[in-house]
Amino acid sequence: MGFGKIYDGYVNTVGSRYPVPIPALANARSYCDRGNYCLKGVQIACPPGKYCEDYNLTAHTGDCEQGYYCEGGSMTKTPTKAADKGYRCPIGNYCLAGSSVGKKCPAGTFTNGTGLFSISDCNICPDGFMCT
């Protein structure tokens, strides 16, 4: 016995004959969690560099904000802790919008700050010092 076509934003629950809209299942814990989106009844973690802010999504919400990086399953475009699945861009790196990891400043440059979002934020190393 098949369930037929499952549409995005719908799931089949055990014992159901027809797909049910995900919001209608909030009390059954069958809704799509934050940090994920659901397609054809399957929950999928938001991809690295993207975030999934709300419940019951059928696609990711958007790119991680510049100056931050989002690991897979991020729930916010500006993550700052492990529970957010990402962080501000670390010292010595810059993060473009949609980053899943920081990009190291090139050799001969450095940075002392976090949350940088452009290679132009990397400072030229002063004479007499080595910056790698």
C-alpha positions, -999 to 999 in steps of 0.1 A, spaced: 0 0 0 17 32 -12 11 67 1 12 83 -33 30 116 -39 44 134 -9 46 172 -14 72 195 1 62 207 35 42 175 42 50 142 60 34 108 63 30 97 99 28 61 110 -7 48 104 -18 77 82 -32 71 48 -26 106 35 2 132 38 -4 158 65 8 194 64 38 197 86 23 226 108 -7 204 116 16 179 132 33 203 157 19 184 187 29 150 172 66 161 170 66 153 133 73 189 122 105 200 106 129 213 132 149 246 130 183 241 114 167 218 89 142 218 60 119 190 48 113 176 14 90 148 6 86 139 43 124 137 49 142 161 73 175 174 58 201 194 78 207 229 65 239 228 44 271 244 56 273 281 48 235 284 49 210 287 77 174 274 84 159 299 108 123 286 112 104 254 116 86 237 87 109 250 59 111 235 24 144 252 16 172 269 35 165 305 46 196 321 31 234 325 33 253 329 66 260 366 72 295 379 62 318 379 92 303 346 104 305 310 93 277 284 95 283 247 100 257 223 87 224 226 106 228 263 115 196 281 128 208 317 125 227 338 100 249 352 128 259 322 149 280 328 180 281 294 199 282 257 193 244 255 198 240 279 169 261 255 147 287 283 139 307 312 151 320 347 144 349 345 120 380 337 141 412 358 144 435 355 114 405 348 90 378 365 71 344 351 62 324 360 31 286 357 31 278 320 28 310 308 45 312 273 61 348 280 74 370 310 77 395 319 49 430 325 63 445 359 56 473 356 30 509 353 40 524 387 48 492 399 64 475 395 98 444 404 117 437 407 155 399 409 153 371 385 149 341 388 126 361 401 96 344 397 62 368 408 35 404 401 25 409 439 27 404 435 65 438 417 66 465 441 75 500 443 59 526 428 82 550 455 94 587 453 86 607 433 111 578 409 118 567 376 101 530 371 94 520 337 81 
